[in-house]
Amino acid sequence: MVNDIDDDFPEELNSNDESLENTDTNIESSTLANKKAQEQAQKNLLARKRIDELMEKKRLKDLLDDSEDW
């Protein structure tokens, strides 16, 4: 019995090492995904701001357009 436990011990260490490597990889890919998500969110905010500016410009142009008054 003692030999069985001793035989399993190095395998447990190896599996723990693999788990740590997988965890590190998951953290890195998660961090990269978060960074890309933040970049996309920033682009979306800029695009939304630009759309709002153009819509406001169009609204003001329509208000100032007096061609129907003549």
Beta strands, then each sheet from edge to edge (+ up, - down):
end
